[in-house]
Amino acid sequence: MRLPLLNPKHVDGYINVKDEEAIHYARRLAREEGIFAGFSSGANVAAAMKLLNSTHKGRTIAVIMCDSGLKYLSTDLWE
């Protein structure tokens, strides 16, 4: 029996984030908030910022970060 990881009826939408945006926000998290996170966390924050600058201006958005920056030390994320 195959268990679905994602039920499409529970998804309201999605936001595309470029690699450069994810890197930018991952670095901002480290520099400004002391949060050492990776690409996916940067992408989540970038998407939240896009919402806050458009349809969700003035509202509150929660972002969950499930990674750290440790595994990215040898990548261009932390040049």
PDB file of N, CA, C and O in Angstrom:
ATOM      1  N   MET A   1       0.832  -1.167   0.000  1.00  0.00           N
ATOM      2  CA  MET A   1       0.000   0.000   0.000  1.00  0.00           C
ATOM      3  C   MET A   1       0.888   1.246   0.000  1.00  0.00           C
ATOM      4  O   MET A   1       1.804   1.354   0.816  1.00  0.00           O
ATOM      5  N   ARG A   2       0.627   2.165  -0.892  1.00  0.00           N
ATOM      6  CA  ARG A   2       1.394   3.410  -1.010  1.00  0.00           C
ATOM      7  C   ARG A   2       0.693   4.516  -0.225  1.00  0.00           C
ATOM      8  O   ARG A   2      -0.490   4.781  -0.439  1.00  0.00           O
ATOM      9  N   LEU A   3       1.420   5.156   0.678  1.00  0.00           N
ATOM     10  CA  LEU A   3       0.871   6.271   1.441  1.00  0.00           C
ATOM     11  C   LEU A   3       1.262   7.583   0.765  1.00  0.00           C
ATOM     12  O   LEU A   3       2.451   7.835   0.566  1.00  0.00           O
ATOM     13  N   PRO A   4       0.310   8.406   0.415  1.00  0.00           N
ATOM     14  CA  PRO A   4       0.658   9.686  -0.227  1.00  0.00           C
ATOM     15  C   PRO A   4       1.297  10.648   0.772  1.00  0.00           C
ATOM     16  O   PRO A   4       0.838  10.773   1.907  1.00  0.00           O
ATOM     17  N   LEU A   5       2.339  11.311   0.348  1.00  0.00           N
ATOM     18  CA  LEU A   5       3.000  12.297   1.208  1.00  0.00           C
ATOM     19  C   LEU A   5       2.280  13.638   1.180  1.00  0.00           C
ATOM     20  O   LEU A   5       2.378  14.421   2.124  1.00  0.00           O
ATOM     21  N   LEU A   6       1.566  13.897   0.107  1.00  0.00           N
ATOM     22  CA  LEU A   6       0.909  15.177  -0.035  1.00  0.00           C
ATOM     23  C   LEU A   6      -0.469  14.969  -0.641  1.00  0.00           C
ATOM     24  O   LEU A   6      -0.621  14.337  -1.686  1.00  0.00           O
ATOM     25  N   ASN A   7      -1.444  15.502   0.024  1.00  0.00           N
ATOM     26  CA  ASN A   7      -2.804  15.450  -0.503  1.00  0.00           C
ATOM     27  C   ASN A   7      -3.087  16.799  -1.155  1.00  0.00           C
ATOM     28  O   ASN A   7      -3.200  17.802  -0.449  1.00  0.00           O
ATOM     29  N   PRO A   8      -3.203  16.854  -2.480  1.00  0.00           N
ATOM     30  CA  PRO A   8      -3.377  18.121  -3.187  1.00  0.00           C
ATOM     31  C   PRO A   8      -4.584  18.940  -2.726  1.00  0.00           C
ATOM     32  O   PRO A   8      -4.578  20.162  -2.874  1.00  0.00           O
ATOM     33  N   LYS A   9      -5.595  18.317  -2.184  1.00  0.00           N
ATOM     34  CA  LYS A   9      -6.765  19.094  -1.748  1.00  0.00           C
ATOM     35  C   LYS A   9      -6.454  19.948  -0.520  1.00  0.00           C
ATOM     36  O   LYS A   9      -7.237  20.827  -0.163  1.00  0.00           O
ATOM     37  N   HIS A  10      -5.314  19.694   0.128  1.00  0.00           N
ATOM     38  CA  HIS A  10      -4.920  20.479   1.302  1.00  0.00           C
ATOM     39  C   HIS A  10      -3.983  21.623   0.938  1.00  0.00           C
ATOM     40  O   HIS A  10      -3.543  22.360   1.820  1.00  0.00           O
ATOM     41  N   VAL A  11      -3.673  21.784  -0.338  1.00  0.00           N
ATOM     42  CA  VAL A  11      -2.742  22.815  -0.794  1.00  0.00           C
ATOM     43  C   VAL A  11      -3.519  23.982  -1.391  1.00  0.00           C
ATOM     44  O   VAL A  11      -4.303  23.813  -2.325  1.00  0.00           O
ATOM     45  N   ASP A  12      -3.288  25.171  -0.834  1.00  0.00           N
ATOM     46  CA  ASP A  12      -3.939  26.376  -1.340  1.00  0.00           C
ATOM     47  C   ASP A  12      -3.219  26.941  -2.555  1.00  0.00           C
ATOM     48  O   ASP A  12      -3.844  27.562  -3.416  1.00  0.00           O
ATOM     49  N   GLY A  13      -1.917  26.731  -2.630  1.00  0.00           N
ATOM     50  CA  GLY A  13      -1.128  27.278  -3.718  1.00  0.00           C
ATOM     51  C   GLY A  13       0.345  27.074  -3.440  1.00  0.00           C
ATOM     52  O   GLY A  13       0.725  26.400  -2.482  1.00  0.00           O
ATOM     53  N   TYR A  14       1.160  27.658  -4.276  1.00  0.00           N
ATOM     54  CA  TYR A  14       2.599  27.569  -4.074  1.00  0.00           C
ATOM     55  C   TYR A  14       3.249  28.828  -4.640  1.00  0.00           C
ATOM     56  O   TYR A  14       2.655  29.560  -5.432  1.00  0.00           O
ATOM     57  N   ILE A  15       4.480  29.054  -4.208  1.00  0.00           N
ATOM     58  CA  ILE A  15       5.231  30.231  -4.640  1.00  0.00           C
ATOM     59  C   ILE A  15       6.586  29.762  -5.155  1.00  0.00           C
ATOM     60  O   ILE A  15       7.295  29.022  -4.473  1.00  0.00           O
ATOM     61  N   ASN A  16       6.938  30.192  -6.346  1.00  0.00           N
ATOM     62  CA  ASN A  16       8.259  29.880  -6.894  1.00  0.00           C
ATOM     63  C   ASN A  16       9.289  30.821  -6.292  1.00  0.00           C
ATOM     64  O   ASN A  16       9.064  32.026  -6.181  1.00  0.00           O
ATOM     65  N   VAL A  17      10.424  30.250  -5.907  1.00  0.00           N
ATOM     66  CA  VAL A  17      11.529  31.019  -5.348  1.00  0.00           C
ATOM     67  C   VAL A  17      12.788  30.640  -6.108  1.00  0.00           C
ATOM     68  O   VAL A  17      13.083  29.455  -6.266  1.00  0.00           O
ATOM     69  N   LYS A  18      13.523  31.621  -6.575  1.00  0.00           N
ATOM     70  CA  LYS A  18      14.781  31.372  -7.290  1.00  0.00           C
ATOM     71  C   LYS A  18      15.872  31.000  -6.293  1.00  0.00           C
ATOM     72  O   LYS A  18      15.817  31.379  -5.123  1.00  0.00           O
ATOM     73  N   ASP A  19      16.864  30.251  -6.775  1.00  0.00           N
ATOM     74  CA  ASP A  19      17.990  29.853  -5.930  1.00  0.00           C
ATOM     75  C   ASP A  19      18.645  31.061  -5.265  1.00  0.00           C
ATOM     76  O   ASP A  19      18.990  31.015  -4.084  1.00  0.00           O
ATOM     77  N   GLU A  20      18.813  32.137  -6.024  1.00  0.00           N
ATOM     78  CA  GLU A  20      19.463  33.344  -5.501  1.00  0.00           C
ATOM     79  C   GLU A  20      18.670  33.942  -4.334  1.00  0.00           C
ATOM     80  O   GLU A  20      19.254  34.453  -3.379  1.00  0.00           O
ATOM     81  N   GLU A  21      17.353  33.877  -4.418  1.00  0.00           N
ATOM     82  CA  GLU A  21      16.510  34.392  -3.332  1.00  0.00           C
ATOM     83  C   GLU A  21      16.667  33.527  -2.083  1.00  0.00           C
ATOM     84  O   GLU A  21      16.761  34.047  -0.971  1.00  0.00           O
ATOM     85  N   ALA A  22      16.694  32.211  -2.268  1.00  0.00           N
ATOM     86  CA  ALA A  22      16.862  31.298  -1.134  1.00  0.00           C
ATOM     87  C   ALA A  22      18.200  31.543  -0.445  1.00  0.00           C
ATOM     88  O   ALA A  22      18.276  31.572   0.783  1.00  0.00           O
ATOM     89  N   ILE A  23      19.240  31.718  -1.230  1.00  0.00           N
ATOM     90  CA  ILE A  23      20.574  31.982  -0.674  1.00  0.00           C
ATOM     91  C   ILE A  23      20.581  33.321   0.068  1.00  0.00           C
ATOM     92  O   ILE A  23      21.102  33.422   1.179  1.00  0.00           O
ATOM     93  N   HIS A  24      20.005  34.333  -0.548  1.00  0.00           N
ATOM     94  CA  HIS A  24      19.939  35.656   0.070  1.00  0.00           C
ATOM     95  C   HIS A  24      19.281  35.598   1.453  1.00  0.00           C
ATOM     96  O   HIS A  24      19.805  36.159   2.416  1.00  0.00           O
ATOM     97  N   TYR A  25      18.149  34.929   1.547  1.00  0.00           N
ATOM     98  CA  TYR A  25      17.439  34.893   2.823  1.00  0.00           C
ATOM     99  C   TYR A  25      18.092  33.947   3.826  1.00  0.00           C
ATOM    100  O   TYR A  25      18.009  34.192   5.030  1.00  0.00           O
ATOM    101  N   ALA A  26      18.733  32.886   3.375  1.00  0.00           N
ATOM    102  CA  ALA A  26      19.474  32.021   4.302  1.00  0.00           C
ATOM    103  C   ALA A  26      20.617  32.820   4.937  1.00  0.00           C
ATOM    104  O   ALA A  26      20.874  32.702   6.136  1.00  0.00           O
ATOM    105  N   ARG A  27      21.292  33.623   4.133  1.00  0.00           N
ATOM    106  CA  ARG A  27      22.382  34.454   4.656  1.00  0.00           C
ATOM    107  C   ARG A  27      21.853  35.545   5.578  1.00  0.00           C
ATOM    108  O   ARG A  27      22.484  35.863   6.586  1.00  0.00           O
ATOM    109  N   ARG A  28      20.706  36.121   5.244  1.00  0.00           N
ATOM    110  CA  ARG A  28      20.093  37.133   6.122  1.00  0.00           C
ATOM    111  C   ARG A  28      19.693  36.524   7.464  1.00  0.00           C
ATOM    112  O   ARG A  28      19.863  37.144   8.514  1.00  0.00           O
ATOM    113  N   LEU A  29      19.161  35.304   7.416  1.00  0.00           N
ATOM    114  CA  LEU A  29      18.790  34.629   8.667  1.00  0.00           C
ATOM    115  C   LEU A  29      20.007  34.514   9.581  1.00  0.00           C
ATOM    116  O   LEU A  29      19.916  34.772  10.781  1.00  0.00           O
ATOM    117  N   ALA A  30      21.146  34.124   9.006  1.00  0.00           N
ATOM    118  CA  ALA A  30      22.362  33.973   9.809  1.00  0.00           C
ATOM    119  C   ALA A  30      22.866  35.324  10.318  1.00  0.00           C
ATOM    120  O   ALA A  30      23.189  35.475  11.496  1.00  0.00           O
ATOM    121  N   ARG A  31      22.925  36.288   9.425  1.00  0.00           N
ATOM    122  CA  ARG A  31      23.492  37.598   9.762  1.00  0.00           C
ATOM    123  C   ARG A  31      22.614  38.398  10.724  1.00  0.00           C
ATOM    124  O   ARG A  31      23.116  38.979  11.686  1.00  0.00           O
ATOM    125  N   GLU A  32      21.318  38.429  10.467  1.00  0.00           N
ATOM    126  CA  GLU A  32      20.435  39.314  11.228  1.00  0.00           C
ATOM    127  C   GLU A  32      19.731  38.641  12.403  1.00  0.00           C
ATOM    128  O   GLU A  32      19.400  39.299  13.389  1.00  0.00           O
ATOM    129  N   GLU A  33      19.505  37.335  12.299  1.00  0.00           N
ATOM    130  CA  GLU A  33      18.737  36.649  13.341  1.00  0.00           C
ATOM    131  C   GLU A  33      19.543  35.595  14.097  1.00  0.00           C
ATOM    132  O   GLU A  33      19.067  35.051  15.094  1.00  0.00           O
ATOM    133  N   GLY A  34      20.761  35.303  13.631  1.00  0.00           N
ATOM    134  CA  GLY A  34      21.573  34.279  14.291  1.00  0.00           C
ATOM    135  C   GLY A  34      21.049  32.868  14.049  1.00  0.00           C
ATOM    136  O   GLY A  34      21.327  31.957  14.829  1.00  0.00           O
ATOM    137  N   ILE A  35      20.293  32.688  12.971  1.00  0.00           N
ATOM    138  CA  ILE A  35      19.740  31.370  12.641  1.00  0.00           C
ATOM    139  C   ILE A  35      20.576  30.785  11.514  1.00  0.00           C
ATOM    140  O   ILE A  35      20.575  31.304  10.397  1.00  0.00           O
ATOM    141  N   PHE A  36      21.292  29.701  11.809  1.00  0.00           N
ATOM    142  CA  PHE A  36      22.156  29.043  10.843  1.00  0.00           C
ATOM    143  C   PHE A  36      21.339  27.985  10.125  1.00  0.00           C
ATOM    144  O   PHE A  36      21.194  26.866  10.618  1.00  0.00           O
ATOM    145  N   ALA A  37      20.810  28.331   8.971  1.00  0.00           N
ATOM    146  CA  ALA A  37      19.889  27.453   8.251  1.00  0.00           C
ATOM    147  C   ALA A  37      20.397  27.209   6.836  1.00  0.00           C
ATOM    148  O   ALA A  37      21.406  27.774   6.415  1.00  0.00           O
ATOM    149  N   GLY A  38      19.683  26.361   6.116  1.00  0.00           N
ATOM    150  CA  GLY A  38      20.090  25.996   4.771  1.00  0.00           C
ATOM    151  C   GLY A  38      19.220  26.608   3.691  1.00  0.00           C
ATOM    152  O   GLY A  38      18.447  27.537   3.926  1.00  0.00           O
ATOM    153  N   PHE A  39      19.377  26.048   2.490  1.00  0.00           N
ATOM    154  CA  PHE A  39      18.667  26.551   1.316  1.00  0.00           C
ATOM    155  C   PHE A  39      17.144  26.512   1.485  1.00  0.00           C
ATOM    156  O   PHE A  39      16.458  27.485   1.174  1.00  0.00           O
ATOM    157  N   SER A  40      16.622  25.392   1.976  1.00  0.00           N
ATOM    158  CA  SER A  40      15.160  25.271   2.060  1.00  0.00           C
ATOM    159  C   SER A  40      14.573  26.268   3.048  1.00  0.00           C
ATOM    160  O   SER A  40      13.489  26.804   2.815  1.00  0.00           O
ATOM    161  N   SER A  41      15.266  26.518   4.135  1.00  0.00           N
ATOM    162  CA  SER A  41      14.779  27.522   5.080  1.00  0.00           C
ATOM    163  C   SER A  41      14.816  28.911   4.454  1.00  0.00           C
ATOM    164  O   SER A  41      13.891  29.703   4.632  1.00  0.00           O
ATOM    165  N   GLY A  42      15.885  29.202   3.723  1.00  0.00           N
ATOM    166  CA  GLY A  42      15.962  30.473   3.005  1.00  0.00           C
ATOM    167  C   GLY A  42      14.829  30.612   2.003  1.00  0.00           C
ATOM    168  O   GLY A  42      14.257  31.691   1.850  1.00  0.00           O
ATOM    169  N   ALA A  43      14.506  29.519   1.319  1.00  0.00           N
ATOM    170  CA  ALA A  43      13.408  29.541   0.346  1.00  0.00           C
ATOM    171  C   ALA A  43      12.071  29.762   1.044  1.00  0.00           C
ATOM    172  O   ALA A  43      11.224  30.498   0.537  1.00  0.00           O
ATOM    173  N   ASN A  44      11.872  29.135   2.196  1.00  0.00           N
ATOM    174  CA  ASN A  44      10.624  29.330   2.950  1.00  0.00           C
ATOM    175  C   ASN A  44      10.460  30.788   3.375  1.00  0.00           C
ATOM    176  O   ASN A  44       9.368  31.349   3.279  1.00  0.00           O
ATOM    177  N   VAL A  45      11.542  31.395   3.843  1.00  0.00           N
ATOM    178  CA  VAL A  45      11.471  32.795   4.263  1.00  0.00           C
ATOM    179  C   VAL A  45      11.258  33.697   3.047  1.00  0.00           C
ATOM    180  O   VAL A  45      10.495  34.661   3.120  1.00  0.00           O
ATOM    181  N   ALA A  46      11.924  33.395   1.934  1.00  0.00           N
ATOM    182  CA  ALA A  46      11.737  34.184   0.714  1.00  0.00           C
ATOM    183  C   ALA A  46      10.275  34.147   0.275  1.00  0.00           C
ATOM    184  O   ALA A  46       9.716  35.175  -0.108  1.00  0.00           O
ATOM    185  N   ALA A  47       9.655  32.975   0.328  1.00  0.00           N
ATOM    186  CA  ALA A  47       8.243  32.848  -0.042  1.00  0.00           C
ATOM    187  C   ALA A  47       7.363  33.641   0.911  1.00  0.00           C
ATOM    188  O   ALA A  47       6.419  34.305   0.482  1.00  0.00           O
ATOM    189  N   ALA A  48       7.667  33.574   2.203  1.00  0.00           N
ATOM    190  CA  ALA A  48       6.891  34.336   3.186  1.00  0.00           C
ATOM    191  C   ALA A  48       7.026  35.831   2.935  1.00  0.00           C
ATOM    192  O   ALA A  48       6.049  36.572   3.044  1.00  0.00           O
ATOM    193  N   MET A  49       8.231  36.276   2.599  1.00  0.00           N
ATOM    194  CA  MET A  49       8.435  37.695   2.322  1.00  0.00           C
ATOM    195  C   MET A  49       7.666  38.135   1.079  1.00  0.00           C
ATOM    196  O   MET A  49       7.139  39.247   1.037  1.00  0.00           O
ATOM    197  N   LYS A  50       7.600  37.273   0.073  1.00  0.00           N
ATOM    198  CA  LYS A  50       6.812  37.598  -1.118  1.00  0.00           C
ATOM    199  C   LYS A  50       5.342  37.777  -0.748  1.00  0.00           C
ATOM    200  O   LYS A  50       4.683  38.695  -1.235  1.00  0.00           O
ATOM    201  N   LEU A  51       4.833  36.902   0.110  1.00  0.00           N
ATOM    202  CA  LEU A  51       3.443  37.041   0.554  1.00  0.00           C
ATOM    203  C   LEU A  51       3.234  38.328   1.335  1.00  0.00           C
ATOM    204  O   LEU A  51       2.248  39.037   1.131  1.00  0.00           O
ATOM    205  N   LEU A  52       4.173  38.626   2.235  1.00  0.00           N
ATOM    206  CA  LEU A  52       4.040  39.823   3.066  1.00  0.00           C
ATOM    207  C   LEU A  52       4.143  41.108   2.263  1.00  0.00           C
ATOM    208  O   LEU A  52       3.633  42.147   2.682  1.00  0.00           O
ATOM    209  N   ASN A  53       4.796  41.045   1.117  1.00  0.00           N
ATOM    210  CA  ASN A  53       4.914  42.215   0.260  1.00  0.00           C
ATOM    211  C   ASN A  53       3.815  42.286  -0.790  1.00  0.00           C
ATOM    212  O   ASN A  53       3.830  43.162  -1.654  1.00  0.00           O
ATOM    213  N   SER A  54       2.858  41.359  -0.715  1.00  0.00           N
ATOM    214  CA  SER A  54       1.763  41.395  -1.696  1.00  0.00           C
ATOM    215  C   SER A  54       0.424  41.122  -1.000  1.00  0.00           C
ATOM    216  O   SER A  54      -0.086  41.976  -0.276  1.00  0.00           O
ATOM    217  N   THR A  55      -0.123  39.972  -1.214  1.00  0.00           N
ATOM    218  CA  THR A  55      -1.489  39.660  -0.768  1.00  0.00           C
ATOM    219  C   THR A  55      -1.663  39.571   0.743  1.00  0.00           C
ATOM    220  O   THR A  55      -2.780  39.727   1.238  1.00  0.00           O
ATOM    221  N   HIS A  56      -0.595  39.328   1.483  1.00  0.00           N
ATOM    222  CA  HIS A  56      -0.694  39.164   2.936  1.00  0.00           C
ATOM    223  C   HIS A  56      -0.040  40.304   3.706  1.00  0.00           C
ATOM    224  O   HIS A  56       0.359  40.135   4.858  1.00  0.00           O
ATOM    225  N   LYS A  57       0.066  41.455   3.071  1.00  0.00           N
ATOM    226  CA  LYS A  57       0.697  42.621   3.705  1.00  0.00           C
ATOM    227  C   LYS A  57       0.016  42.927   5.042  1.00  0.00           C
ATOM    228  O   LYS A  57      -1.210  43.003   5.126  1.00  0.00           O
ATOM    229  N   GLY A  58       0.830  43.099   6.078  1.00  0.00           N
ATOM    230  CA  GLY A  58       0.309  43.427   7.396  1.00  0.00           C
ATOM    231  C   GLY A  58      -0.179  42.236   8.206  1.00  0.00           C
ATOM    232  O   GLY A  58      -0.634  42.404   9.337  1.00  0.00           O
ATOM    233  N   ARG A  59      -0.091  41.050   7.650  1.00  0.00           N
ATOM    234  CA  ARG A  59      -0.554  39.855   8.349  1.00  0.00           C
ATOM    235  C   ARG A  59       0.628  39.124   8.974  1.00  0.00           C
ATOM    236  O   ARG A  59       1.769  39.565   8.839  1.00  0.00           O
ATOM    237  N   THR A  60       0.372  38.029   9.643  1.00  0.00           N
ATOM    238  CA  THR A  60       1.411  37.219  10.272  1.00  0.00           C
ATOM    239  C   THR A  60       1.537  35.896   9.535  1.00  0.00           C
ATOM    240  O   THR A  60       0.536  35.238   9.250  1.00  0.00           O
ATOM    241  N   ILE A  61       2.766  35.508   9.229  1.00  0.00           N
ATOM    242  CA  ILE A  61       3.040  34.236   8.565  1.00  0.00           C
ATOM    243  C   ILE A  61       4.045  33.475   9.417  1.00  0.00           C
ATOM    244  O   ILE A  61       5.064  34.035   9.820  1.00  0.00           O
ATOM    245  N   ALA A  62       3.770  32.211   9.695  1.00  0.00           N
ATOM    246  CA  ALA A  62       4.701  31.350  10.429  1.00  0.00           C
ATOM    247  C   ALA A  62       5.505  30.534   9.430  1.00  0.00           C
ATOM    248  O   ALA A  62       4.957  30.000   8.465  1.00  0.00           O
ATOM    249  N   VAL A  63       6.807  30.443   9.668  1.00  0.00           N
ATOM    250  CA  VAL A  63       7.694  29.664   8.803  1.00  0.00           C
ATOM    251  C   VAL A  63       8.384  28.620   9.668  1.00  0.00           C
ATOM    252  O   VAL A  63       8.938  28.940  10.720  1.00  0.00           O
ATOM    253  N   ILE A  64       8.346  27.382   9.222  1.00  0.00           N
ATOM    254  CA  ILE A  64       9.011  26.289   9.936  1.00  0.00           C
ATOM    255  C   ILE A  64      10.312  25.966   9.225  1.00  0.00           C
ATOM    256  O   ILE A  64      10.337  25.782   8.008  1.00  0.00           O
ATOM    257  N   MET A  65      11.400  25.899   9.999  1.00  0.00           N
ATOM    258  CA  MET A  65      12.711  25.581   9.436  1.00  0.00           C
ATOM    259  C   MET A  65      13.191  24.269  10.029  1.00  0.00           C
ATOM    260  O   MET A  65      13.378  24.147  11.239  1.00  0.00           O
ATOM    261  N   CYS A  66      13.385  23.298   9.163  1.00  0.00           N
ATOM    262  CA  CYS A  66      13.732  21.952   9.619  1.00  0.00           C
ATOM    263  C   CYS A  66      15.144  21.538   9.230  1.00  0.00           C
ATOM    264  O   CYS A  66      15.432  20.344   9.142  1.00  0.00           O
ATOM    265  N   ASP A  67      16.018  22.492   8.997  1.00  0.00           N
ATOM    266  CA  ASP A  67      17.388  22.144   8.646  1.00  0.00           C
ATOM    267  C   ASP A  67      18.362  23.108   9.304  1.00  0.00           C
ATOM    268  O   ASP A  67      17.966  24.121   9.880  1.00  0.00           O
ATOM    269  N   SER A  68      19.634  22.774   9.207  1.00  0.00           N
ATOM    270  CA  SER A  68      20.662  23.686   9.693  1.00  0.00           C
ATOM    271  C   SER A  68      21.622  23.953   8.540  1.00  0.00           C
ATOM    272  O   SER A  68      21.547  23.303   7.497  1.00  0.00           O
ATOM    273  N   GLY A  69      22.494  24.878   8.726  1.00  0.00           N
ATOM    274  CA  GLY A  69      23.446  25.220   7.684  1.00  0.00           C
ATOM    275  C   GLY A  69      24.673  24.325   7.665  1.00  0.00           C
ATOM    276  O   GLY A  69      25.519  24.468   6.782  1.00  0.00           O
ATOM    277  N   LEU A  70      24.793  23.405   8.619  1.00  0.00           N
ATOM    278  CA  LEU A  70      25.999  22.587   8.724  1.00  0.00           C
ATOM    279  C   LEU A  70      26.322  21.803   7.465  1.00  0.00           C
ATOM    280  O   LEU A  70      27.476  21.765   7.039  1.00  0.00           O
ATOM    281  N   LYS A  71      25.327  21.180   6.869  1.00  0.00           N
ATOM    282  CA  LYS A  71      25.610  20.348   5.695  1.00  0.00           C
ATOM    283  C   LYS A  71      25.909  21.177   4.447  1.00  0.00           C
ATOM    284  O   LYS A  71      26.252  20.626   3.401  1.00  0.00           O
ATOM    285  N   TYR A  72      25.780  22.494   4.556  1.00  0.00           N
ATOM    286  CA  TYR A  72      26.028  23.371   3.419  1.00  0.00           C
ATOM    287  C   TYR A  72      27.352  24.126   3.533  1.00  0.00           C
ATOM    288  O   TYR A  72      27.635  24.996   2.710  1.00  0.00           O
ATOM    289  N   LEU A  73      28.154  23.812   4.525  1.00  0.00           N
ATOM    290  CA  LEU A  73      29.413  24.533   4.711  1.00  0.00           C
ATOM    291  C   LEU A  73      30.363  24.412   3.522  1.00  0.00           C
ATOM    292  O   LEU A  73      31.170  25.312   3.288  1.00  0.00           O
ATOM    293  N   SER A  74      30.283  23.338   2.783  1.00  0.00           N
ATOM    294  CA  SER A  74      31.166  23.137   1.642  1.00  0.00           C
ATOM    295  C   SER A  74      30.542  23.605   0.327  1.00  0.00           C
ATOM    296  O   SER A  74      31.099  23.358  -0.743  1.00  0.00           O
ATOM    297  N   THR A  75      29.390  24.279   0.396  1.00  0.00           N
ATOM    298  CA  THR A  75      28.728  24.760  -0.815  1.00  0.00           C
ATOM    299  C   THR A  75      28.892  26.275  -0.939  1.00  0.00           C
ATOM    300  O   THR A  75      29.483  26.928  -0.079  1.00  0.00           O
ATOM    301  N   ASP A  76      28.361  26.806  -2.019  1.00  0.00           N
ATOM    302  CA  ASP A  76      28.465  28.251  -2.227  1.00  0.00           C
ATOM    303  C   ASP A  76      27.531  29.057  -1.336  1.00  0.00           C
ATOM    304  O   ASP A  76      27.558  30.287  -1.369  1.00  0.00           O
ATOM    305  N   LEU A  77      26.707  28.387  -0.544  1.00  0.00           N
ATOM    306  CA  LEU A  77      25.823  29.117   0.375  1.00  0.00           C
ATOM    307  C   LEU A  77      26.651  29.926   1.369  1.00  0.00           C
ATOM    308  O   LEU A  77      26.284  31.049   1.716  1.00  0.00           O
ATOM    309  N   TRP A  78      27.748  29.370   1.821  1.00  0.00           N
ATOM    310  CA  TRP A  78      28.569  30.044   2.846  1.00  0.00           C
ATOM    311  C   TRP A  78      29.950  30.379   2.317  1.00  0.00           C
ATOM    312  O   TRP A  78      30.950  30.056   2.958  1.00  0.00           O
ATOM    313  N   GLU A  79      30.024  31.019   1.163  1.00  0.00           N
ATOM    314  CA  GLU A  79      31.318  31.432   0.595  1.00  0.00           C
ATOM    315  C   GLU A  79      32.018  32.398   1.505  1.00  0.00           C
ATOM    316  O   GLU A  79      33.118  32.854   1.193  1.00  0.00           O
TER     317      GLU A  79
END
